[in-house]
């Protein structure tokens, strides 16, 4: 009885969470280019493509192989319009090659198992062609199916097989291309923003640690977090690739849709910055003064007084750049330029004061010098994106 009661309680708990789940899904559906909304649109398009393809092939044309049209149409509703066109063409070529191979072997050896000795090896060799990619497997599938079903010598069925595949591929590709084709603009911006935000958080945590007690374990936690930035950098590159493909042959591009070239410098720069942050955390972990348990502040107070604000300023630059990562006409946005200018002032000031701390604690001086160098590289990566030599407030002066 207890087990029954527990099962009922679990079911009731699941049902009680259903309204919240429905509301959450509704909010996600309302967000442009959210994953939930994109998935729902793709499912709807695949369903529509299957219905249209079946109606044309089965009802209008009365094809013998009408079932192939909706099957192919569903499979051709890919993540982007370009991919649907490219994969659809390859699918038709693969099916046509399988049909020709099955017809040739069927007429030569008849509809017997002996024909498989020729069909299988030849079709699998054709499927290995690099240019046809994953669709190459349909050479073998088509040839084997037609031969074993005993229709490899039926010219009308073979023609219908190719025709319905072409019809399904065209239906799926056209619906995917002209009905809400995804451009992945928001996905790209979100990935860039996440990478910048989490990079800045690591820098701020290091700055907070420099002002308080921190030891080898804390530095090791910073380093592990910095290592995870690599995964986010790869996610940003993936989002950028989807953005690039999503805009190819996209007939519904908006004026504010930016090609991947506008985001590529930001992704590359943030990836380099993530590498530098990882090096920074490794330097701090491996170069703590003494036994690694003493505070850096106890060693060189002036060094920490400069280091923490510098790290916070660098974090602000990265954060601001993540909010506005597009470089227009070789010029960073004004908020990014202003933030970068403040960070560079702190950097140059610390570079002048750092040698004074060298005689007080050489080990801490080495750690501070390495940190300063790495932060300098972070700032230089962003500065190289700004090819405009005008001062940041030049617009105000005009």
KAKA-V900039 format. One record per helix or strand of 3 or more residues. SS is the DSSP state (H for helix, E for strand). FROM is the first residue (numbers start at 0). TO is the last residue. If there is no record, write none. Layout:
SS/FROM/TO + SS/FROM/TO
//
This chain:
H/1/15 + H/17/29 + H/34/59 + H/66/74 + H/80/108 + H/112/126 + H/129/147 + H/154/177 + H/184/209 + H/215/245 + H/259/285 + H/295/298 + H/300/322 + H/333/356 + H/361/382 + H/393/396
//
